[in-house]
Amino acid sequence: MTRPPRHRLVPTNVAALAVGVSEATIRKWASRGKITRYGAPNCRQEFDIDELTRIALERRACAPATP
């Protein structure tokens, strides 16, 4: 797998805001392989904003409609 360009990577807190979940959820998803984590172990972890956008759109499509 190739690493996305640097300008497309965001830290955990921005990833959580982009998808609308907690930072803990982002970390869980990464550990379970649902999203790709970039960065060396014990260093700042970063996530691809395009991958996060896709997940956010999928989550919104599956969410029940509000009256």
mmCIF file as Biopython writes it, N, C-alpha, C and O atoms, coordinates in Angstrom:
data_model
#
loop_
_atom_site.group_PDB
_atom_site.id
_atom_site.type_symbol
_atom_site.label_atom_id
_atom_site.label_alt_id
_atom_site.label_comp_id
_atom_site.label_asym_id
_atom_site.label_entity_id
_atom_site.label_seq_id
_atom_site.pdbx_PDB_ins_code
_atom_site.Cartn_x
_atom_site.Cartn_y
_atom_site.Cartn_z
_atom_site.occupancy
_atom_site.B_iso_or_equiv
_atom_site.auth_seq_id
_atom_site.auth_asym_id
_atom_site.pdbx_PDB_model_num
ATOM 1   N N  . MET A ? 1  ? 0.849   -1.169 0.000  1.0 0.0 1  A 1 
ATOM 2   C CA . MET A ? 1  ? 0.000   0.000  0.000  1.0 0.0 1  A 1 
ATOM 3   C C  . MET A ? 1  ? 0.895   1.232  0.000  1.0 0.0 1  A 1 
ATOM 4   O O  . MET A ? 1  ? 1.877   1.297  0.740  1.0 0.0 1  A 1 
ATOM 5   N N  . THR A ? 2  ? 0.557   2.189  -0.819 1.0 0.0 2  A 1 
ATOM 6   C CA . THR A ? 2  ? 1.355   3.409  -0.869 1.0 0.0 2  A 1 
ATOM 7   C C  . THR A ? 2  ? 0.768   4.445  0.077  1.0 0.0 2  A 1 
ATOM 8   O O  . THR A ? 2  ? -0.443  4.499  0.294  1.0 0.0 2  A 1 
ATOM 9   N N  . ARG A ? 3  ? 1.626   5.242  0.618  1.0 0.0 3  A 1 
ATOM 10  C CA . ARG A ? 3  ? 1.215   6.296  1.544  1.0 0.0 3  A 1 
ATOM 11  C C  . ARG A ? 3  ? 0.625   7.455  0.751  1.0 0.0 3  A 1 
ATOM 12  O O  . ARG A ? 3  ? 1.197   7.869  -0.258 1.0 0.0 3  A 1 
ATOM 13  N N  . PRO A ? 4  ? -0.526  7.987  1.201  1.0 0.0 4  A 1 
ATOM 14  C CA . PRO A ? 4  ? -1.123  9.136  0.514  1.0 0.0 4  A 1 
ATOM 15  C C  . PRO A ? 4  ? -0.195  10.350 0.630  1.0 0.0 4  A 1 
ATOM 16  O O  . PRO A ? 4  ? 0.673   10.385 1.503  1.0 0.0 4  A 1 
ATOM 17  N N  . PRO A ? 5  ? -0.374  11.336 -0.237 1.0 0.0 5  A 1 
ATOM 18  C CA . PRO A ? 5  ? 0.417   12.560 -0.098 1.0 0.0 5  A 1 
ATOM 19  C C  . PRO A ? 5  ? 0.225   13.177 1.287  1.0 0.0 5  A 1 
ATOM 20  O O  . PRO A ? 5  ? -0.856  13.087 1.868  1.0 0.0 5  A 1 
ATOM 21  N N  . ARG A ? 6  ? 1.248   13.783 1.796  1.0 0.0 6  A 1 
ATOM 22  C CA . ARG A ? 6  ? 1.257   14.356 3.153  1.0 0.0 6  A 1 
ATOM 23  C C  . ARG A ? 6  ? 0.078   15.300 3.396  1.0 0.0 6  A 1 
ATOM 24  O O  . ARG A ? 6  ? -0.484  15.316 4.491  1.0 0.0 6  A 1 
ATOM 25  N N  . HIS A ? 7  ? -0.296  16.073 2.400  1.0 0.0 7  A 1 
ATOM 26  C CA . HIS A ? 7  ? -1.370  17.050 2.591  1.0 0.0 7  A 1 
ATOM 27  C C  . HIS A ? 7  ? -2.738  16.396 2.786  1.0 0.0 7  A 1 
ATOM 28  O O  . HIS A ? 7  ? -3.690  17.080 3.160  1.0 0.0 7  A 1 
ATOM 29  N N  . ARG A ? 8  ? -2.859  15.099 2.545  1.0 0.0 8  A 1 
ATOM 30  C CA . ARG A ? 8  ? -4.132  14.401 2.739  1.0 0.0 8  A 1 
ATOM 31  C C  . ARG A ? 8  ? -4.219  13.695 4.076  1.0 0.0 8  A 1 
ATOM 32  O O  . ARG A ? 8  ? -5.254  13.101 4.382  1.0 0.0 8  A 1 
ATOM 33  N N  . LEU A ? 9  ? -3.174  13.737 4.881  1.0 0.0 9  A 1 
ATOM 34  C CA . LEU A ? 9  ? -3.177  13.052 6.172  1.0 0.0 9  A 1 
ATOM 35  C C  . LEU A ? 9  ? -3.542  14.027 7.284  1.0 0.0 9  A 1 
ATOM 36  O O  . LEU A ? 9  ? -3.082  15.168 7.307  1.0 0.0 9  A 1 
ATOM 37  N N  . VAL A ? 10 ? -4.381  13.553 8.210  1.0 0.0 10 A 1 
ATOM 38  C CA . VAL A ? 10 ? -4.813  14.388 9.335  1.0 0.0 10 A 1 
ATOM 39  C C  . VAL A ? 10 ? -4.615  13.624 10.637 1.0 0.0 10 A 1 
ATOM 40  O O  . VAL A ? 10 ? -4.642  12.393 10.643 1.0 0.0 10 A 1 
ATOM 41  N N  . PRO A ? 11 ? -4.414  14.350 11.754 1.0 0.0 11 A 1 
ATOM 42  C CA . PRO A ? 11 ? -4.250  13.687 13.048 1.0 0.0 11 A 1 
ATOM 43  C C  . PRO A ? 11 ? -5.570  13.114 13.557 1.0 0.0 11 A 1 
ATOM 44  O O  . PRO A ? 11 ? -6.634  13.374 12.996 1.0 0.0 11 A 1 
ATOM 45  N N  . THR A ? 12 ? -5.481  12.341 14.612 1.0 0.0 12 A 1 
ATOM 46  C CA . THR A ? 12 ? -6.644  11.634 15.170 1.0 0.0 12 A 1 
ATOM 47  C C  . THR A ? 12 ? -7.797  12.570 15.502 1.0 0.0 12 A 1 
ATOM 48  O O  . THR A ? 12 ? -8.948  12.252 15.201 1.0 0.0 12 A 1 
ATOM 49  N N  . ASN A ? 13 ? -7.515  13.718 16.117 1.0 0.0 13 A 1 
ATOM 50  C CA . ASN A ? 13 ? -8.613  14.606 16.517 1.0 0.0 13 A 1 
ATOM 51  C C  . ASN A ? 13 ? -9.368  15.154 15.304 1.0 0.0 13 A 1 
ATOM 52  O O  . ASN A ? 13 ? -10.589 15.300 15.355 1.0 0.0 13 A 1 
ATOM 53  N N  . VAL A ? 14 ? -8.667  15.454 14.230 1.0 0.0 14 A 1 
ATOM 54  C CA . VAL A ? 14 ? -9.332  15.944 13.019 1.0 0.0 14 A 1 
ATOM 55  C C  . VAL A ? 14 ? -10.090 14.804 12.342 1.0 0.0 14 A 1 
ATOM 56  O O  . VAL A ? 14 ? -11.182 15.008 11.811 1.0 0.0 14 A 1 
ATOM 57  N N  . ALA A ? 15 ? -9.513  13.615 12.362 1.0 0.0 15 A 1 
ATOM 58  C CA . ALA A ? 15 ? -10.194 12.443 11.798 1.0 0.0 15 A 1 
ATOM 59  C C  . ALA A ? 15 ? -11.534 12.217 12.498 1.0 0.0 15 A 1 
ATOM 60  O O  . ALA A ? 15 ? -12.547 11.954 11.850 1.0 0.0 15 A 1 
ATOM 61  N N  . ALA A ? 16 ? -11.526 12.322 13.823 1.0 0.0 16 A 1 
ATOM 62  C CA . ALA A ? 16 ? -12.758 12.126 14.598 1.0 0.0 16 A 1 
ATOM 63  C C  . ALA A ? 16 ? -13.804 13.177 14.235 1.0 0.0 16 A 1 
ATOM 64  O O  . ALA A ? 16 ? -14.979 12.850 14.066 1.0 0.0 16 A 1 
ATOM 65  N N  . LEU A ? 17 ? -13.389 14.423 14.114 1.0 0.0 17 A 1 
ATOM 66  C CA . LEU A ? 17 ? -14.326 15.487 13.729 1.0 0.0 17 A 1 
ATOM 67  C C  . LEU A ? 17 ? -14.879 15.259 12.326 1.0 0.0 17 A 1 
ATOM 68  O O  . LEU A ? 17 ? -16.061 15.495 12.078 1.0 0.0 17 A 1 
ATOM 69  N N  . ALA A ? 18 ? -14.034 14.805 11.414 1.0 0.0 18 A 1 
ATOM 70  C CA . ALA A ? 18 ? -14.452 14.601 10.026 1.0 0.0 18 A 1 
ATOM 71  C C  . ALA A ? 18 ? -15.537 13.539 9.906  1.0 0.0 18 A 1 
ATOM 72  O O  . ALA A ? 18 ? -16.434 13.655 9.071  1.0 0.0 18 A 1 
ATOM 73  N N  . VAL A ? 19 ? -15.459 12.508 10.736 1.0 0.0 19 A 1 
ATOM 74  C CA . VAL A ? 19 ? -16.418 11.402 10.646 1.0 0.0 19 A 1 
ATOM 75  C C  . VAL A ? 19 ? -17.573 11.579 11.630 1.0 0.0 19 A 1 
ATOM 76  O O  . VAL A ? 19 ? -18.629 10.968 11.463 1.0 0.0 19 A 1 
ATOM 77  N N  . GLY A ? 20 ? -17.380 12.406 12.647 1.0 0.0 20 A 1 
ATOM 78  C CA . GLY A ? 20 ? -18.435 12.607 13.640 1.0 0.0 20 A 1 
ATOM 79  C C  . GLY A ? 20 ? -18.436 11.557 14.726 1.0 0.0 20 A 1 
ATOM 80  O O  . GLY A ? 20 ? -19.494 11.192 15.238 1.0 0.0 20 A 1 
ATOM 81  N N  . VAL A ? 21 ? -17.252 11.063 15.086 1.0 0.0 21 A 1 
ATOM 82  C CA . VAL A ? 21 ? -17.115 10.068 16.150 1.0 0.0 21 A 1 
ATOM 83  C C  . VAL A ? 21 ? -16.036 10.549 17.126 1.0 0.0 21 A 1 
ATOM 84  O O  . VAL A ? 21 ? -15.409 11.586 16.910 1.0 0.0 21 A 1 
ATOM 85  N N  . SER A ? 22 ? -15.830 9.789  18.190 1.0 0.0 22 A 1 
ATOM 86  C CA . SER A ? 22 ? -14.811 10.166 19.166 1.0 0.0 22 A 1 
ATOM 87  C C  . SER A ? 22 ? -13.423 9.731  18.687 1.0 0.0 22 A 1 
ATOM 88  O O  . SER A ? 22 ? -13.294 8.896  17.792 1.0 0.0 22 A 1 
ATOM 89  N N  . GLU A ? 23 ? -12.403 10.305 19.292 1.0 0.0 23 A 1 
ATOM 90  C CA . GLU A ? 23 ? -11.032 9.901  18.984 1.0 0.0 23 A 1 
ATOM 91  C C  . GLU A ? 23 ? -10.824 8.429  19.342 1.0 0.0 23 A 1 
ATOM 92  O O  . GLU A ? 23 ? -10.098 7.717  18.649 1.0 0.0 23 A 1 
ATOM 93  N N  . ALA A ? 24 ? -11.457 7.976  20.421 1.0 0.0 24 A 1 
ATOM 94  C CA . ALA A ? 24 ? -11.351 6.570  20.814 1.0 0.0 24 A 1 
ATOM 95  C C  . ALA A ? 24 ? -11.899 5.660  19.717 1.0 0.0 24 A 1 
ATOM 96  O O  . ALA A ? 24 ? -11.341 4.593  19.462 1.0 0.0 24 A 1 
ATOM 97  N N  . THR A ? 25 ? -12.981 6.071  19.072 1.0 0.0 25 A 1 
ATOM 98  C CA . THR A ? 25 ? -13.560 5.271  17.986 1.0 0.0 25 A 1 
ATOM 99  C C  . THR A ? 25 ? -12.599 5.204  16.807 1.0 0.0 25 A 1 
ATOM 100 O O  . THR A ? 25 ? -12.437 4.145  16.201 1.0 0.0 25 A 1 
ATOM 101 N N  . ILE A ? 26 ? -11.967 6.315  16.479 1.0 0.0 26 A 1 
ATOM 102 C CA . ILE A ? 26 ? -10.979 6.321  15.394 1.0 0.0 26 A 1 
ATOM 103 C C  . ILE A ? 26 ? -9.858  5.333  15.713 1.0 0.0 26 A 1 
ATOM 104 O O  . ILE A ? 26 ? -9.441  4.564  14.847 1.0 0.0 26 A 1 
ATOM 105 N N  . ARG A ? 27 ? -9.374  5.353  16.947 1.0 0.0 27 A 1 
ATOM 106 C CA . ARG A ? 27 ? -8.301  4.435  17.339 1.0 0.0 27 A 1 
ATOM 107 C C  . ARG A ? 27 ? -8.769  2.976  17.269 1.0 0.0 27 A 1 
ATOM 108 O O  . ARG A ? 27 ? -8.011  2.106  16.842 1.0 0.0 27 A 1 
ATOM 109 N N  . LYS A ? 28 ? -10.022 2.702  17.688 1.0 0.0 28 A 1 
ATOM 110 C CA . LYS A ? 28 ? -10.567 1.345  17.609 1.0 0.0 28 A 1 
ATOM 111 C C  . LYS A ? 28 ? -10.670 0.885  16.167 1.0 0.0 28 A 1 
ATOM 112 O O  . LYS A ? 28 ? -10.270 -0.231 15.835 1.0 0.0 28 A 1 
ATOM 113 N N  . TRP A ? 29 ? -11.209 1.745  15.306 1.0 0.0 29 A 1 
ATOM 114 C CA . TRP A ? 29 ? -11.345 1.394  13.898 1.0 0.0 29 A 1 
ATOM 115 C C  . TRP A ? 29 ? -9.980  1.075  13.293 1.0 0.0 29 A 1 
ATOM 116 O O  . TRP A ? 29 ? -9.848  0.132  12.513 1.0 0.0 29 A 1 
ATOM 117 N N  . ALA A ? 30 ? -8.978  1.853  13.649 1.0 0.0 30 A 1 
ATOM 118 C CA . ALA A ? 30 ? -7.629  1.624  13.120 1.0 0.0 30 A 1 
ATOM 119 C C  . ALA A ? 30 ? -7.081  0.289  13.618 1.0 0.0 30 A 1 
ATOM 120 O O  . ALA A ? 30 ? -6.482  -0.463 12.850 1.0 0.0 30 A 1 
ATOM 121 N N  . SER A ? 31 ? -7.284  -0.002 14.891 1.0 0.0 31 A 1 
ATOM 122 C CA . SER A ? 31 ? -6.755  -1.262 15.438 1.0 0.0 31 A 1 
ATOM 123 C C  . SER A ? 31 ? -7.485  -2.472 14.860 1.0 0.0 31 A 1 
ATOM 124 O O  . SER A ? 31 ? -6.915  -3.560 14.791 1.0 0.0 31 A 1 
ATOM 125 N N  . ARG A ? 32 ? -8.733  -2.296 14.447 1.0 0.0 32 A 1 
ATOM 126 C CA . ARG A ? 32 ? -9.521  -3.387 13.858 1.0 0.0 32 A 1 
ATOM 127 C C  . ARG A ? 32 ? -9.374  -3.469 12.336 1.0 0.0 32 A 1 
ATOM 128 O O  . ARG A ? 32 ? -9.920  -4.367 11.696 1.0 0.0 32 A 1 
ATOM 129 N N  . GLY A ? 33 ? -8.627  -2.517 11.770 1.0 0.0 33 A 1 
ATOM 130 C CA . GLY A ? 33 ? -8.396  -2.543 10.328 1.0 0.0 33 A 1 
ATOM 131 C C  . GLY A ? 33 ? -9.486  -1.907 9.494  1.0 0.0 33 A 1 
ATOM 132 O O  . GLY A ? 33 ? -9.474  -2.035 8.270  1.0 0.0 33 A 1 
ATOM 133 N N  . LYS A ? 34 ? -10.434 -1.220 10.127 1.0 0.0 34 A 1 
ATOM 134 C CA . LYS A ? 34 ? -11.508 -0.571 9.369  1.0 0.0 34 A 1 
ATOM 135 C C  . LYS A ? 34 ? -10.980 0.643  8.612  1.0 0.0 34 A 1 
ATOM 136 O O  . LYS A ? 34 ? -11.457 0.946  7.518  1.0 0.0 34 A 1 
ATOM 137 N N  . ILE A ? 35 ? -10.005 1.338  9.181  1.0 0.0 35 A 1 
ATOM 138 C CA . ILE A ? 35 ? -9.355  2.460  8.516  1.0 0.0 35 A 1 
ATOM 139 C C  . ILE A ? 35 ? -7.843  2.270  8.602  1.0 0.0 35 A 1 
ATOM 140 O O  . ILE A ? 35 ? -7.341  1.548  9.464  1.0 0.0 35 A 1 
ATOM 141 N N  . THR A ? 36 ? -7.139  2.922  7.704  1.0 0.0 36 A 1 
ATOM 142 C CA . THR A ? 36 ? -5.689  2.797  7.637  1.0 0.0 36 A 1 
ATOM 143 C C  . THR A ? 36 ? -5.028  3.857  8.514  1.0 0.0 36 A 1 
ATOM 144 O O  . THR A ? 36 ? -5.353  5.042  8.442  1.0 0.0 36 A 1 
ATOM 145 N N  . ARG A ? 37 ? -4.104  3.403  9.333  1.0 0.0 37 A 1 
ATOM 146 C CA . ARG A ? 37 ? -3.351  4.299  10.209 1.0 0.0 37 A 1 
ATOM 147 C C  . ARG A ? 37 ? -1.955  4.481  9.605  1.0 0.0 37 A 1 
ATOM 148 O O  . ARG A ? 37 ? -1.299  3.506  9.237  1.0 0.0 37 A 1 
ATOM 149 N N  . TYR A ? 38 ? -1.514  5.721  9.508  1.0 0.0 38 A 1 
ATOM 150 C CA . TYR A ? 38 ? -0.179  6.024  9.003  1.0 0.0 38 A 1 
ATOM 151 C C  . TYR A ? 38 ? 0.645   6.598  10.146 1.0 0.0 38 A 1 
ATOM 152 O O  . TYR A ? 38 ? 0.117   7.266  11.035 1.0 0.0 38 A 1 
ATOM 153 N N  . GLY A ? 39 ? 1.933   6.332  10.111 1.0 0.0 39 A 1 
ATOM 154 C CA . GLY A ? 39 ? 2.833   6.811  11.148 1.0 0.0 39 A 1 
ATOM 155 C C  . GLY A ? 39 ? 3.488   5.644  11.853 1.0 0.0 39 A 1 
ATOM 156 O O  . GLY A ? 39 ? 2.956   4.535  11.877 1.0 0.0 39 A 1 
ATOM 157 N N  . ALA A ? 40 ? 4.633   5.905  12.420 1.0 0.0 40 A 1 
ATOM 158 C CA . ALA A ? 40 ? 5.375   4.873  13.133 1.0 0.0 40 A 1 
ATOM 159 C C  . ALA A ? 40 ? 4.720   4.594  14.481 1.0 0.0 40 A 1 
ATOM 160 O O  . ALA A ? 40 ? 4.076   5.476  15.050 1.0 0.0 40 A 1 
ATOM 161 N N  . PRO A ? 41 ? 4.878   3.367  15.001 1.0 0.0 41 A 1 
ATOM 162 C CA . PRO A ? 41 ? 4.345   3.069  16.341 1.0 0.0 41 A 1 
ATOM 163 C C  . PRO A ? 41 ? 4.920   4.039  17.372 1.0 0.0 41 A 1 
ATOM 164 O O  . PRO A ? 41 ? 6.071   4.463  17.269 1.0 0.0 41 A 1 
ATOM 165 N N  . ASN A ? 42 ? 4.114   4.378  18.348 1.0 0.0 42 A 1 
ATOM 166 C CA . ASN A ? 42 ? 4.495   5.312  19.422 1.0 0.0 42 A 1 
ATOM 167 C C  . ASN A ? 42 ? 4.749   6.728  18.926 1.0 0.0 42 A 1 
ATOM 168 O O  . ASN A ? 42 ? 5.366   7.528  19.631 1.0 0.0 42 A 1 
ATOM 169 N N  . CYS A ? 43 ? 4.290   7.044  17.741 1.0 0.0 43 A 1 
ATOM 170 C CA . CYS A ? 43 ? 4.387   8.400  17.195 1.0 0.0 43 A 1 
ATOM 171 C C  . CYS A ? 43 ? 2.981   8.892  16.875 1.0 0.0 43 A 1 
ATOM 172 O O  . CYS A ? 43 ? 2.006   8.150  16.994 1.0 0.0 43 A 1 
ATOM 173 N N  . ARG A ? 44 ? 2.895   10.122 16.478 1.0 0.0 44 A 1 
ATOM 174 C CA . ARG A ? 44 ? 1.602   10.683 16.101 1.0 0.0 44 A 1 
ATOM 175 C C  . ARG A ? 44 ? 1.014   9.872  14.949 1.0 0.0 44 A 1 
ATOM 176 O O  . ARG A ? 44 ? 1.676   9.645  13.936 1.0 0.0 44 A 1 
ATOM 177 N N  . GLN A ? 45 ? -0.210  9.448  15.110 1.0 0.0 45 A 1 
ATOM 178 C CA . GLN A ? 45 ? -0.892  8.675  14.083 1.0 0.0 45 A 1 
ATOM 179 C C  . GLN A ? 45 ? -1.679  9.633  13.183 1.0 0.0 45 A 1 
ATOM 180 O O  . GLN A ? 45 ? -2.221  10.637 13.646 1.0 0.0 45 A 1 
ATOM 181 N N  . GLU A ? 46 ? -1.730  9.306  11.904 1.0 0.0 46 A 1 
ATOM 182 C CA . GLU A ? 46 ? -2.452  10.134 10.948 1.0 0.0 46 A 1 
ATOM 183 C C  . GLU A ? 46 ? -3.322  9.249  10.069 1.0 0.0 46 A 1 
ATOM 184 O O  . GLU A ? 46 ? -3.082  8.051  9.919  1.0 0.0 46 A 1 
ATOM 185 N N  . PHE A ? 47 ? -4.344  9.879  9.491  1.0 0.0 47 A 1 
ATOM 186 C CA . PHE A ? 47 ? -5.341  9.161  8.708  1.0 0.0 47 A 1 
ATOM 187 C C  . PHE A ? 47 ? -5.621  9.921  7.416  1.0 0.0 47 A 1 
ATOM 188 O O  . PHE A ? 47 ? -5.536  11.149 7.376  1.0 0.0 47 A 1 
ATOM 189 N N  . ASP A ? 48 ? -5.952  9.183  6.366  1.0 0.0 48 A 1 
ATOM 190 C CA . ASP A ? 48 ? -6.216  9.751  5.045  1.0 0.0 48 A 1 
ATOM 191 C C  . ASP A ? 48 ? -7.602  10.402 5.028  1.0 0.0 48 A 1 
ATOM 192 O O  . ASP A ? 48 ? -8.609  9.737  5.270  1.0 0.0 48 A 1 
ATOM 193 N N  . ILE A ? 49 ? -7.644  11.689 4.746  1.0 0.0 49 A 1 
ATOM 194 C CA . ILE A ? 49 ? -8.913  12.429 4.766  1.0 0.0 49 A 1 
ATOM 195 C C  . ILE A ? 49 ? -9.886  11.894 3.711  1.0 0.0 49 A 1 
ATOM 196 O O  . ILE A ? 49 ? -11.097 11.926 3.929  1.0 0.0 49 A 1 
ATOM 197 N N  . ASP A ? 50 ? -9.387  11.405 2.579  1.0 0.0 50 A 1 
ATOM 198 C CA . ASP A ? 50 ? -10.283 10.844 1.560  1.0 0.0 50 A 1 
ATOM 199 C C  . ASP A ? 50 ? -10.958 9.565  2.060  1.0 0.0 50 A 1 
ATOM 200 O O  . ASP A ? 50 ? -12.144 9.351  1.810  1.0 0.0 50 A 1 
ATOM 201 N N  . GLU A ? 51 ? -10.216 8.729  2.756  1.0 0.0 51 A 1 
ATOM 202 C CA . GLU A ? 51 ? -10.784 7.509  3.332  1.0 0.0 51 A 1 
ATOM 203 C C  . GLU A ? 51 ? -11.826 7.866  4.395  1.0 0.0 51 A 1 
ATOM 204 O O  . GLU A ? 51 ? -12.877 7.230  4.479  1.0 0.0 51 A 1 
ATOM 205 N N  . LEU A ? 52 ? -11.534 8.874  5.195  1.0 0.0 52 A 1 
ATOM 206 C CA . LEU A ? 52 ? -12.472 9.306  6.233  1.0 0.0 52 A 1 
ATOM 207 C C  . LEU A ? 52 ? -13.747 9.886  5.626  1.0 0.0 52 A 1 
ATOM 208 O O  . LEU A ? 52 ? -14.846 9.644  6.125  1.0 0.0 52 A 1 
ATOM 209 N N  . THR A ? 53 ? -13.594 10.649 4.553  1.0 0.0 53 A 1 
ATOM 210 C CA . THR A ? 53 ? -14.757 11.224 3.876  1.0 0.0 53 A 1 
ATOM 211 C C  . THR A ? 53 ? -15.665 10.119 3.353  1.0 0.0 53 A 1 
ATOM 212 O O  . THR A ? 53 ? -16.887 10.205 3.470  1.0 0.0 53 A 1 
ATOM 213 N N  . ARG A ? 54 ? -15.064 9.078  2.775  1.0 0.0 54 A 1 
ATOM 214 C CA . ARG A ? 54 ? -15.854 7.938  2.272  1.0 0.0 54 A 1 
ATOM 215 C C  . ARG A ? 54 ? -16.630 7.275  3.411  1.0 0.0 54 A 1 
ATOM 216 O O  . ARG A ? 54 ? -17.808 6.955  3.257  1.0 0.0 54 A 1 
ATOM 217 N N  . ILE A ? 55 ? -15.979 7.072  4.541  1.0 0.0 55 A 1 
ATOM 218 C CA . ILE A ? 55 ? -16.637 6.446  5.694  1.0 0.0 55 A 1 
ATOM 219 C C  . ILE A ? 55 ? -17.764 7.336  6.211  1.0 0.0 55 A 1 
ATOM 220 O O  . ILE A ? 55 ? -18.843 6.843  6.542  1.0 0.0 55 A 1 
ATOM 221 N N  . ALA A ? 56 ? -17.519 8.642  6.283  1.0 0.0 56 A 1 
ATOM 222 C CA . ALA A ? 56 ? -18.552 9.566  6.760  1.0 0.0 56 A 1 
ATOM 223 C C  . ALA A ? 56 ? -19.779 9.521  5.846  1.0 0.0 56 A 1 
ATOM 224 O O  . ALA A ? 56 ? -20.912 9.514  6.327  1.0 0.0 56 A 1 
ATOM 225 N N  . LEU A ? 57 ? -19.554 9.491  4.542  1.0 0.0 57 A 1 
ATOM 226 C CA . LEU A ? 57 ? -20.675 9.428  3.595  1.0 0.0 57 A 1 
ATOM 227 C C  . LEU A ? 57 ? -21.442 8.113  3.737  1.0 0.0 57 A 1 
ATOM 228 O O  . LEU A ? 57 ? -22.671 8.106  3.671  1.0 0.0 57 A 1 
ATOM 229 N N  . GLU A ? 58 ? -20.735 7.012  3.929  1.0 0.0 58 A 1 
ATOM 230 C CA . GLU A ? 58 ? -21.385 5.720  4.144  1.0 0.0 58 A 1 
ATOM 231 C C  . GLU A ? 58 ? -22.226 5.724  5.419  1.0 0.0 58 A 1 
ATOM 232 O O  . GLU A ? 58 ? -23.339 5.198  5.446  1.0 0.0 58 A 1 
ATOM 233 N N  . ARG A ? 59 ? -21.679 6.320  6.467  1.0 0.0 59 A 1 
ATOM 234 C CA . ARG A ? 59 ? -22.406 6.374  7.746  1.0 0.0 59 A 1 
ATOM 235 C C  . ARG A ? 59 ? -23.676 7.203  7.604  1.0 0.0 59 A 1 
ATOM 236 O O  . ARG A ? 59 ? -24.715 6.855  8.164  1.0 0.0 59 A 1 
ATOM 237 N N  . ARG A ? 60 ? -23.594 8.298  6.857  1.0 0.0 60 A 1 
ATOM 238 C CA . ARG A ? 60 ? -24.778 9.143  6.667  1.0 0.0 60 A 1 
ATOM 239 C C  . ARG A ? 60 ? -25.828 8.455  5.817  1.0 0.0 60 A 1 
ATOM 240 O O  . ARG A ? 60 ? -27.026 8.628  6.040  1.0 0.0 60 A 1 
ATOM 241 N N  . ALA A ? 61 ? -25.377 7.672  4.839  1.0 0.0 61 A 1 
ATOM 242 C CA . ALA A ? 61 ? -26.319 6.951  3.978  1.0 0.0 61 A 1 
ATOM 243 C C  . ALA A ? 61 ? -27.068 5.874  4.742  1.0 0.0 61 A 1 
ATOM 244 O O  . ALA A ? 61 ? -28.215 5.566  4.417  1.0 0.0 61 A 1 
ATOM 245 N N  . CYS A ? 62 ? -26.434 5.301  5.752  1.0 0.0 62 A 1 
ATOM 246 C CA . CYS A ? 62 ? -27.048 4.229  6.541  1.0 0.0 62 A 1 
ATOM 247 C C  . CYS A ? 62 ? -27.836 4.754  7.737  1.0 0.0 62 A 1 
ATOM 248 O O  . CYS A ? 62 ? -28.583 4.005  8.366  1.0 0.0 62 A 1 
ATOM 249 N N  . ALA A ? 63 ? -27.675 6.023  8.050  1.0 0.0 63 A 1 
ATOM 250 C CA . ALA A ? 63 ? -28.353 6.594  9.224  1.0 0.0 63 A 1 
ATOM 251 C C  . ALA A ? 63 ? -29.859 6.712  8.941  1.0 0.0 63 A 1 
ATOM 252 O O  . ALA A ? 63 ? -30.268 7.022  7.822  1.0 0.0 63 A 1 
ATOM 253 N N  . PRO A ? 64 ? -30.669 6.460  9.972  1.0 0.0 64 A 1 
ATOM 254 C CA . PRO A ? 64 ? -32.121 6.622  9.772  1.0 0.0 64 A 1 
ATOM 255 C C  . PRO A ? 64 ? -32.466 8.087  9.542  1.0 0.0 64 A 1 
ATOM 256 O O  . PRO A ? 64 ? -31.831 8.986  10.094 1.0 0.0 64 A 1 
ATOM 257 N N  . ALA A ? 65 ? -33.471 8.307  8.726  1.0 0.0 65 A 1 
ATOM 258 C CA . ALA A ? 65 ? -33.923 9.677  8.451  1.0 0.0 65 A 1 
ATOM 259 C C  . ALA A ? 65 ? -34.573 10.252 9.702  1.0 0.0 65 A 1 
ATOM 260 O O  . ALA A ? 65 ? -35.289 9.559  10.425 1.0 0.0 65 A 1 
ATOM 261 N N  . THR A ? 66 ? -34.309 11.527 9.942  1.0 0.0 66 A 1 
ATOM 262 C CA . THR A ? 66 ? -34.928 12.205 11.087 1.0 0.0 66 A 1 
ATOM 263 C C  . THR A ? 66 ? -36.171 12.950 10.610 1.0 0.0 66 A 1 
ATOM 264 O O  . THR A ? 66 ? -36.160 13.568 9.546  1.0 0.0 66 A 1 
ATOM 265 N N  . PRO A ? 67 ? -37.227 12.891 11.392 1.0 0.0 67 A 1 
ATOM 266 C CA . PRO A ? 67 ? -38.477 13.554 10.969 1.0 0.0 67 A 1 
ATOM 267 C C  . PRO A ? 67 ? -38.389 15.042 11.022 1.0 0.0 67 A 1 
ATOM 268 O O  . PRO A ? 67 ? -39.357 15.730 10.697 1.0 0.0 67 A 1 
#
